Amino acid sequence: MFGSSKESEDSKKTVATSPAGALNALVKGTVIEGTVRCDSDLRVDGTIKGKLSCNSKVIIGPTGAVEGEIRCQNAVIEGRFKGQLHVSELLNVRETAEVDGDVTTNKLVVQSGAKFNVACKMESGGTANGTVKHFDTKTANDGTGTAAKAVATGTAEVRN
């Protein structure tokens, strides 16, 4: 009854999981230096200096800033980013964003007005028709929505 170890063993077996659609938030005025890891979406309106690893979506809000390295599934950037960005699916760079550094992504959207000064490598997996494409691009945007310089090379490989 009082000394039952069954209840304490069961409580040790439970694992905390985050509910689907959960959102972590780093509010304006908060600064984190170091390594941040999360499984659910993360919205940054403060500042992170260091490494950020997220198994879901990272949103850098208009007041947010990240300097360092980000590895995530999807990203939306409205604020500032400087460093290395690795996005396995979709990177969406909004018109208020300032992005500097190295970017690796599968899909990319850059809205007019964004400052996007990066070395960008686009990698995608096989598609339904068996085509595999690899693109290396370097783009400099002067902030007016026009690209000042763009260099792109691409190779396509078809496997049957």
C-alpha positions in Angstrom: 0.0 0.0 0.0 2.3 2.8 1.2 5.5 1.0 0.1 4.2 -0.1 -3.3 7.0 0.3 -5.9 4.6 -0.4 -8.8 3.3 3.2 -8.8 6.8 4.8 -8.7 8.0 2.4 -11.5 5.0 3.4 -13.7 5.7 7.1 -13.1 9.3 6.7 -14.2 8.2 5.1 -17.5 6.2 8.1 -18.7 7.9 10.3 -21.2 7.0 13.9 -21.7 6.0 14.6 -25.2 5.0 17.9 -26.8 1.5 18.1 -28.3 1.1 18.4 -32.0 1.1 22.1 -33.0 3.0 23.2 -29.9 4.9 26.4 -30.3 8.0 27.5 -28.3 8.5 31.3 -28.2 11.5 33.4 -27.4 10.1 36.9 -26.7 11.6 40.3 -27.6 14.4 41.3 -25.2 15.5 37.7 -24.4 19.0 36.7 -25.4 20.2 33.1 -25.5 23.9 32.2 -26.1 24.7 28.6 -26.6 22.9 25.6 -28.1 19.1 25.3 -28.4 17.3 22.1 -29.4 13.6 21.6 -29.8 11.2 19.1 -31.4 8.2 21.5 -32.0 8.0 24.8 -33.8 10.1 27.7 -32.4 9.3 31.4 -32.9 12.3 33.8 -32.2 11.4 37.4 -31.5 14.5 37.8 -29.2 18.1 36.9 -30.0 20.0 33.6 -30.3 23.8 33.5 -30.6 25.0 30.0 -31.2 23.4 26.8 -32.6 19.8 26.1 -33.0 18.5 22.6 -34.0 14.8 22.1 -34.5 12.9 19.1 -35.8 10.1 21.3 -37.1 9.7 25.0 -38.2 11.8 27.9 -37.1 10.2 31.4 -37.4 12.4 34.4 -36.9 10.0 37.3 -36.3 10.5 40.9 -37.4 12.3 41.8 -34.1 14.2 38.4 -34.0 17.8 37.8 -34.7 19.9 34.7 -34.9 23.7 34.6 -35.3 25.3 31.2 -35.7 23.9 28.0 -37.2 20.3 26.8 -37.7 19.3 23.2 -38.7 15.6 22.8 -39.2 12.8 21.3 -41.3 11.2 24.6 -42.5 12.0 28.2 -41.8 10.3 31.6 -42.1 12.6 34.6 -41.7 11.2 38.1 -41.1 14.1 39.4 -39.0 17.8 39.0 -39.2 20.0 35.9 -39.7 23.7 35.7 -40.1 25.6 32.4 -40.3 24.9 28.9 -41.7 21.3 27.9 -42.4 20.3 24.3 -43.2 16.7 23.8 -44.1 15.6 20.3 -45.2 12.3 21.5 -46.8 11.1 25.1 -47.4 12.9 28.3 -46.6 10.6 31.4 -46.8 12.4 34.8 -46.7 10.0 37.6 -46.1 10.3 41.2 -47.3 11.5 42.5 -43.9 14.3 39.9 -43.7 18.1 40.4 -43.7 20.0 37.2 -44.4 23.8 36.8 -44.6 25.8 33.7 -44.8 25.5 30.2 -46.3 22.2 28.6 -47.0 21.3 25.0 -47.9 17.7 24.2 -48.6 15.4 22.1 -50.8 12.9 24.9 -51.7 13.3 28.6 -51.5 11.0 31.6 -51.6 12.5 35.1 -51.4 10.0 38.0 -51.3 10.8 41.3 -53.0 12.5 43.8 -50.6 14.4 41.1 -48.6 18.1 41.6 -48.2 19.4 38.1 -49.2 23.3 38.1 -49.4 24.1 34.4 -49.3 25.9 31.5 -50.9 23.0 29.2 -51.5 23.0 25.5 -52.3 19.7 23.9 -53.3 19.4 20.1 -52.9 16.3 18.1 -53.7 15.7 14.4 -53.5 14.3 12.3 -56.3 11.1 13.4 -57.9 8.3 11.3 -59.3 9.9 11.1 -62.8 13.2 10.0 -61.4 15.0 13.3 -62.0 17.6 14.5 -59.4 18.7 18.1 -59.5 21.5 19.8 -57.7 21.9 23.6 -57.9 24.6 25.9 -56.6 23.7 29.6 -56.6 25.2 32.7 -55.3 22.9 35.7 -55.0 23.3 39.3 -53.8 20.2 41.4 -53.3 20.6 45.2 -52.9 17.3 45.4 -51.0 15.4 47.0 -53.8 14.0 43.7 -54.9 16.5 43.3 -57.8 19.4 41.0 -57.8 22.7 42.8 -58.2 24.6 39.6 -59.2 23.4 36.0 -59.7 25.5 33.0 -60.7 23.8 29.6 -61.0 25.0 26.3 -62.1 22.8 23.2 -62.3 23.1 19.6 -63.2 20.3 17.1 -63.8 20.7 13.4 -63.6 18.0 11.0 -64.8 17.9 7.5 -63.4 15.7 4.8 -65.0 
